[in-house]
């Protein structure tokens, strides 16, 4: 696989044409990429997050998984790494940091647009969007919204953006602590605000933060945001509630890293008859109410659906076989096991020996 590409890479230049557009690079979407390659279809995958892996990577990377066939035990991140390795021989692109926004009919095909202005024209679309795109948990203060993009950030895209600035990082998970550590040599001042003294981060990261605090590189404040202040139209500080009473903090940027929450977003408006955030499908091929549009993995809705990784693998495999009929309407696909397909084997073996 080509290296997963970050938001906006070459987006918006022209319409990209492919056999299958896959929305979501969680385990279901990643295995579908491989299956597309096995049956000879091209594909382009997009994901709203800035790294592949879906829930596995975002919610439980270090947790062991025991119910993947023929893999007695691996961590969720190891599973994602192996899926990426499995797709690699086909070189299909994964565009990261791009959310699917609109889906429209283009003759017999579909046109998908992303938040970065990319337009993908595809014979079939596989929606492998899990619980929807993860969006950052917002600061729960009424005035917060108007500071978005004016001093209030929910992600750090480029550390350099904070060079020489006074930064308040709010949150107690891995992202908050990792960025506090990463920004300490770049920002003029780094203050870490968390409501408790215990962190929800890897123990080694929490220890590194404590060491940086003792070395005077990171100031730690235990408390919660109570009000945001502005000066000349931009965020300039906050009142923080602590056990010792209210405290005023002055800064240039607030980076709030409270974790991610799933949100179906624009997909909720597509005519897919979604119910409670899930998309009904025909279980013979996982096609939705729209011809050539499939839903697989956690987002698929049918009787007795199990939200398990292995269900998503199976669903993707069947969906792609039907997708083939849209992508190659003039061809009859003969069923061949990967172990009998000489050309495919050559490709997979060549890659294994590189
Ligand atoms: P996801 O993993 O949710 O991935 C969906 C991807 O789609 C996300 O990356 C998201 O950003 C992207 N996306 C969504 N909307 C858009 C959009 N509009 N545009 C672009 N991208 C979008 N299952 C097991 O089988 N075994 C286990 O041991 C196990 N343990 C679990 C432990 C925990 C704590 C949790 C929370 C789940 C566990 N699961 C387990 C369930 C398993 O993680 C899910 O079934 C699996 O992740 C579903 O895969 P998916 O690819 O369908 O969706």
Boltz pocket constraint, residues with backbone or C-beta under 6 A from the ligand:
constraints:
  - pocket:
      binder: B
      contacts: [[A, 23], [A, 24], [A, 25], [A, 26], [A, 27], [A, 28], [A, 29], [A, 46], [A, 47], [A, 48], [A, 49], [A, 51], [A, 53], [A, 54], [A, 55], [A, 56], [A, 59], [A, 60], [A, 63], [A, 64], [A, 65], [A, 66], [A, 67], [A, 98], [A, 99], [A, 100], [A, 101], [A, 128], [A, 129], [A, 130], [A, 131], [A, 132], [A, 133], [A, 134], [A, 263], [A, 264], [A, 265], [A, 266], [A, 267], [A, 296], [A, 297], [A, 298], [A, 299], [A, 307], [A, 308], [A, 309], [A, 310], [A, 312]]
      max_distance: 6.0
